[in-house]
Amino acid sequence: MKAFIIDKYKSKDGGRIGQVPVPEPQADEVLVEVHAAGINLLDSKISNGEFKLILPYKTPFVLGHDVAGIVTKVGARVQQFKVGDEVYARPADHRIGTFAEFIAIKEADLALKPKKLSMEQAASIPLVGLTAWQALIEKGNLKKGQKVFIQAGSGGVGTFAIQLAKYLSATVATTTSAANIELVKGLGADVVIDYKKDDFEKILNGYDLVLNSQDGKTLEKSLRVLKLGGKLISISGPPDPDFAEEIGVPWFVKLIMRLLSSGVRKKAKRLNVGFSFLFMKANGAQLKEITSLINSGTIIPVVDKVFPFELIKEAIAYVESGRAKGKVVVKMK
């Protein structure tokens, strides 16, 4: 089958389209024929080796973290899905590979595709949807009437997180460029800051929660917009000791993560606010909840561009440029 293969980390060619065997699903897996796959910055970071310390992949491997497609085979113990089902997923770490014609996915990581969505729209959802869900609901415990600052509102995570926060009846502030102000307002943002013109730190204060997706400087400024006891959840680092413990890395990696996050943890403690790092996990049950929100019209996908699979390198480069509004998808079929 055709697949987008990473032969080595930081390769100059950025990966290649080649042939690999069709995977055979294990007893608790289904084989999915890929119709569309979403592209995420995480794909670039993994192929560049940025996450090699915590997510080492043995090369060569197939890249890709978002998928929508049709079940073509089921393992002996699979009960929730059957051949012909339209499904979508973010496969588990070390089980990725959605930039291919087929992928085997664990039943627990899969959900039925929202009926309202095309394959391309559905493929845009899993990683950003689960990231927003786990940040705002699972870790952030965002409640009605609370205030949340979601950075980069026109990006993949931002466009989903704004809608999810409004569903939770929170007040939402976000940053974006002037060209995307109407887009994020249309998604429900209450306070919109043009990051090229204004400093959010001078405008926002007393926030319950911050979803940080930007650099270290922005993270430090974001700590100061929180009220006492507020929380900052970062999806862009630095990884903290709790995360190291959670994924069970060796002692020396735990030490590295402790050192990497020591500065921001000290600053958070001085301000009497919380800091935690989130690296989202595959979760079919949560994806099922997200499906219900999409089917009810509460959340709509925001897709910027759809590329044919043959132009996957151009699609990845477009995501890396930071210009995308919402998500970028490649179409296999």
C-alpha positions as CSV (number, residue, x, y, z in Angstrom):
1,M,0.0,0.0,0.0
2,K,1.0,3.6,-0.5
3,A,2.3,5.5,2.6
4,F,4.2,8.5,3.6
5,I,7.4,7.2,5.2
6,I,10.0,8.7,7.5
7,D,13.3,7.0,6.9
8,K,15.3,9.0,9.4
9,Y,14.8,11.9,11.8
10,K,15.6,15.4,10.4
11,S,15.9,14.0,6.9
12,K,16.5,16.7,4.3
13,D,13.7,15.3,2.0
14,G,11.2,15.5,4.9
15,G,9.9,12.0,4.1
16,R,8.8,10.1,1.0
17,I,5.8,8.3,-0.5
18,G,6.6,4.6,-0.8
19,Q,5.2,1.1,-0.5
20,V,4.7,-0.7,2.8
21,P,2.7,-3.9,3.7
22,V,-0.9,-3.6,4.6
23,P,-1.1,-4.1,8.4
24,E,-2.9,-7.2,9.9
25,P,-5.2,-6.2,12.7
26,Q,-4.7,-7.8,16.1
27,A,-7.6,-9.3,18.1
28,D,-8.5,-5.9,19.6
29,E,-8.0,-3.9,16.4
30,V,-9.9,-3.0,13.3
31,L,-8.3,-2.4,9.9
32,V,-9.4,1.0,8.5
33,E,-9.2,2.0,4.8
34,V,-8.0,5.6,5.0
35,H,-10.1,8.1,3.1
36,A,-8.6,11.3,4.7
37,A,-6.0,12.2,7.2
38,G,-5.5,15.4,9.2
39,I,-2.1,17.1,9.4
40,N,-0.8,18.4,12.7
41,L,2.3,20.3,13.8
42,L,3.0,17.2,15.9
43,D,3.7,15.3,12.7
44,S,6.5,17.7,11.9
45,K,7.9,17.7,15.4
46,I,8.0,13.9,15.5
47,S,9.7,13.6,12.1
48,N,12.2,16.3,13.1
49,G,13.1,14.4,16.3
50,E,11.7,17.0,18.7
51,F,9.8,14.3,20.7
52,K,12.4,11.5,20.3
53,L,13.1,11.6,24.0
54,I,9.6,10.8,25.0
55,L,8.2,9.2,21.8
56,P,11.0,7.3,20.1
57,Y,10.0,5.7,16.8
58,K,12.1,3.1,15.1
59,T,12.8,4.2,11.6
60,P,11.4,3.7,9.0
61,F,7.9,4.5,10.2
62,V,4.7,5.9,8.7
63,L,3.6,9.3,9.9
64,G,0.1,10.6,10.7
65,H,-2.1,11.1,13.7
66,D,-5.7,11.8,12.4
67,V,-7.8,9.5,10.3
68,A,-11.3,9.1,8.8
69,G,-12.2,6.0,6.8
70,I,-14.1,2.8,6.5
71,V,-13.6,-0.5,8.5
72,T,-12.5,-3.3,6.2
73,K,-11.6,-6.0,8.7
74,V,-12.1,-6.6,12.5
75,G,-10.1,-8.5,15.0
76,A,-11.6,-11.5,16.8
77,R,-12.3,-9.6,20.0
78,V,-13.8,-6.5,18.5
79,Q,-17.4,-5.9,19.5
80,Q,-18.3,-2.3,18.8
81,F,-17.5,-2.0,15.1
82,K,-18.2,-4.0,11.9
83,V,-17.0,-4.0,8.3
84,G,-18.4,-1.1,6.5
85,D,-18.6,1.3,9.5
86,E,-17.5,4.9,8.8
87,V,-15.1,5.7,11.6
88,Y,-12.5,8.3,12.8
89,A,-9.7,8.3,15.3
90,R,-6.4,9.6,16.7
91,P,-4.5,6.3,17.0
92,A,-2.4,5.7,20.1
93,D,1.2,6.8,20.4
94,H,3.5,4.2,18.8
95,R,0.5,3.0,16.7
96,I,0.4,6.0,14.4
97,G,0.5,5.9,10.6
98,T,-2.6,7.5,9.1
99,F,-0.7,8.8,6.1
100,A,-1.3,5.5,4.3
101,E,-4.0,3.6,2.5
102,F,-4.7,1.4,5.5
103,I,-4.1,1.5,9.3
104,A,-4.8,-0.9,12.1
105,I,-6.3,0.9,15.1
106,K,-7.3,-0.4,18.6
107,E,-11.0,-0.6,19.1
108,A,-10.7,1.5,22.3
109,D,-9.3,4.4,20.3
110,L,-11.9,4.5,17.6
111,A,-15.4,6.1,17.2
112,L,-18.1,6.2,14.6
113,K,-17.7,9.2,12.3
114,P,-20.1,12.1,12.8
115,K,-22.9,11.6,10.3
116,K,-23.0,15.3,9.3
117,L,-19.4,15.4,8.3
118,S,-17.5,14.4,5.1
119,M,-14.4,12.2,5.5
120,E,-12.2,15.3,5.1
121,Q,-14.0,17.2,7.8
122,A,-14.0,14.2,10.1
123,A,-10.3,13.7,9.7
124,S,-9.7,17.2,10.9
125,I,-11.2,16.5,14.3
126,P,-9.6,13.8,16.5
127,L,-6.3,15.2,17.6
128,V,-7.4,18.8,18.2
129,G,-10.8,17.7,19.6
130,L,-9.3,15.3,22.1
131,T,-6.6,17.9,23.0
132,A,-9.3,20.6,23.7
133,W,-11.4,18.0,25.6
134,Q,-8.6,16.8,27.8
135,A,-7.3,20.3,28.5
136,L,-10.6,22.1,29.2
137,I,-12.7,19.3,30.7
138,E,-10.4,16.6,32.0
139,K,-7.5,18.6,33.3
140,G,-9.0,22.2,33.5
141,N,-12.4,21.2,34.9
142,L,-13.8,24.3,33.2
143,K,-17.2,25.4,34.6
144,K,-20.1,27.6,33.6
145,G,-19.3,31.3,34.2
146,Q,-15.5,30.8,34.4
147,K,-13.1,32.7,32.2
148,V,-10.6,30.9,29.8
149,F,-7.9,32.3,27.7
150,I,-7.3,30.2,24.6
151,Q,-4.2,31.2,22.6
152,A,-4.1,31.2,18.8
153,G,-7.8,31.1,18.3
154,S,-7.7,30.6,14.5
155,G,-5.5,27.5,14.7
156,G,-6.5,23.9,14.7
157,V,-6.8,23.5,18.5
158,G,-8.0,27.1,19.0
159,T,-11.0,26.8,16.6
160,F,-12.2,23.7,18.4
161,A,-11.4,24.8,21.9
162,I,-13.3,28.1,21.6
163,Q,-16.5,26.2,20.6
164,L,-16.0,23.6,23.3
165,A,-15.5,26.4,26.0
166,K,-18.7,28.2,24.8
167,Y,-20.6,24.9,25.0
168,L,-19.4,24.8,28.7
169,S,-20.8,28.3,29.1
170,A,-17.4,29.9,29.8
171,T,-16.2,33.4,28.8
172,V,-13.6,33.0,26.1
173,A,-10.7,35.3,25.3
174,T,-8.3,34.6,22.4
175,T,-5.5,36.0,20.3
176,T,-5.4,36.1,16.5
177,S,-4.4,38.3,13.6
178,A,-6.7,41.0,12.3
179,A,-7.6,38.9,9.3
180,N,-9.1,36.2,11.5
181,I,-11.0,38.3,14.0
182,E,-14.4,37.6,12.4
183,L,-13.6,33.9,12.2
184,V,-13.0,33.5,16.0
185,K,-15.9,35.8,16.9
186,G,-18.1,33.6,14.8
187,L,-16.9,30.6,16.7
188,G,-18.0,32.3,20.0
189,A,-14.9,34.2,21.3
190,D,-16.0,37.0,23.6
191,V,-12.7,38.9,23.8
192,V,-10.5,38.9,20.8
193,I,-7.0,40.4,20.8
194,D,-5.0,41.2,17.7
195,Y,-1.6,39.8,18.8
196,K,0.3,42.0,16.3
197,K,-1.1,45.2,17.8
198,D,-2.0,44.6,21.4
199,D,-0.4,42.9,24.4
200,F,-2.9,40.4,25.9
201,E,-1.2,40.7,29.3
202,K,-2.3,44.4,29.6
203,I,-5.9,43.5,28.6
204,L,-6.7,40.2,30.4
205,N,-6.8,39.5,34.1
206,G,-8.5,37.3,36.7
207,Y,-8.8,34.3,34.4
208,D,-9.5,30.8,35.7
209,L,-7.8,28.9,33.0
210,V,-5.3,29.4,30.2
211,L,-4.7,26.9,27.3
212,N,-1.1,27.7,26.2
213,S,0.0,26.6,22.8
214,Q,2.7,29.1,22.1
215,D,6.4,29.8,23.2
216,G,8.0,30.2,26.6
217,K,7.7,33.9,26.6
218,T,3.9,33.8,26.0
219,L,3.6,31.1,28.6
220,E,5.2,33.3,31.3
221,K,3.0,36.3,30.4
222,S,0.0,34.0,30.5
223,L,0.7,33.0,34.1
224,R,0.1,36.6,35.0
225,V,-3.4,36.9,33.6
226,L,-4.6,34.1,35.9
227,K,-6.4,34.8,39.2
228,L,-5.1,33.3,42.4
229,G,-5.5,29.5,42.2
230,G,-6.0,29.6,38.4
231,K,-4.5,27.0,36.1
232,L,-2.3,27.1,33.0
233,I,-2.3,24.0,30.9
234,S,0.4,23.9,28.2
235,I,0.3,21.8,25.1
236,S,3.5,23.2,23.8
237,G,5.8,22.4,26.7
238,P,7.8,22.2,28.8
239,P,7.0,18.7,30.0
240,D,6.7,18.5,33.8
241,P,7.5,15.8,36.4
242,D,3.8,14.6,36.5
243,F,3.9,13.9,32.8
244,A,7.2,12.1,33.1
245,E,5.7,9.9,35.8
246,E,2.6,9.3,33.8
247,I,4.4,7.9,30.7
248,G,7.0,6.0,32.8
249,V,10.2,7.2,31.2
250,P,13.6,6.3,32.6
251,W,15.0,8.2,35.6
252,F,17.4,10.4,33.6
253,V,14.5,11.5,31.3
254,K,12.4,12.3,34.4
255,L,15.4,14.4,35.6
256,I,15.6,16.2,32.3
257,M,11.9,17.0,32.3
258,R,12.1,18.3,35.9
259,L,14.9,20.6,34.9
260,L,13.2,21.8,31.7
261,S,10.0,22.8,33.6
262,S,11.6,24.0,36.9
263,G,11.7,27.7,35.9
264,V,8.0,27.9,34.9
265,R,6.9,25.8,37.9
266,K,8.7,28.2,40.3
267,K,7.1,31.2,38.6
268,A,3.7,29.6,38.9
269,K,4.2,28.8,42.5
270,R,5.3,32.4,43.3
271,L,2.1,33.7,41.6
272,N,0.0,31.0,43.4
273,V,-1.3,29.5,40.2
274,G,-1.1,26.0,38.7
275,F,1.0,24.8,35.8
276,S,0.7,21.5,34.0
277,F,1.8,20.0,30.7
278,L,-0.7,18.0,28.5
279,F,0.3,15.6,25.8
280,M,-3.1,14.3,24.6
281,K,-3.9,10.6,24.5
282,A,-6.0,8.6,22.2
283,N,-9.5,8.0,23.6
284,G,-12.4,6.5,21.7
285,A,-14.9,7.2,24.5
286,Q,-14.1,10.9,24.6
287,L,-14.2,11.0,20.8
288,K,-17.7,9.5,21.0
289,E,-18.8,12.4,23.2
290,I,-17.3,14.8,20.7
291,T,-19.2,13.1,17.9
292,S,-22.5,13.8,19.8
293,L,-21.6,17.6,20.0
294,I,-20.8,17.6,16.3
295,N,-24.0,15.7,15.3
296,S,-26.0,18.2,17.4
297,G,-24.4,21.2,15.6
298,T,-22.7,22.4,18.8
299,I,-19.3,22.2,17.2
300,I,-18.4,22.6,13.5
301,P,-15.0,21.7,12.0
302,V,-12.9,24.4,10.5
303,V,-10.9,23.1,7.5
304,D,-8.6,25.5,5.6
305,K,-7.4,23.3,2.8
306,V,-7.6,19.8,1.5
307,F,-4.6,18.4,-0.5
308,P,-4.4,15.3,-2.5
309,F,-2.1,12.6,-0.9
310,E,0.5,13.1,-3.7
311,L,1.0,16.7,-2.4
312,I,1.4,15.7,1.3
313,K,4.8,17.5,1.6
314,E,3.2,20.7,0.4
315,A,0.4,20.2,2.9
316,I,2.9,19.7,5.8
317,A,4.8,22.8,4.7
318,Y,1.6,24.8,4.8
319,V,0.9,23.7,8.3
320,E,4.4,24.5,9.4
321,S,4.0,28.0,7.9
322,G,1.4,28.9,10.6
323,R,-1.0,30.4,8.1
324,A,-3.7,27.8,8.3
325,K,-7.1,28.7,9.6
326,G,-8.3,25.6,11.4
327,K,-7.0,22.3,10.0
328,V,-5.3,21.0,6.9
329,V,-6.3,17.6,5.5
330,V,-4.9,15.2,2.9
331,K,-7.4,13.1,0.8
332,M,-6.5,9.5,0.1
333,K,-9.6,8.7,-2.0
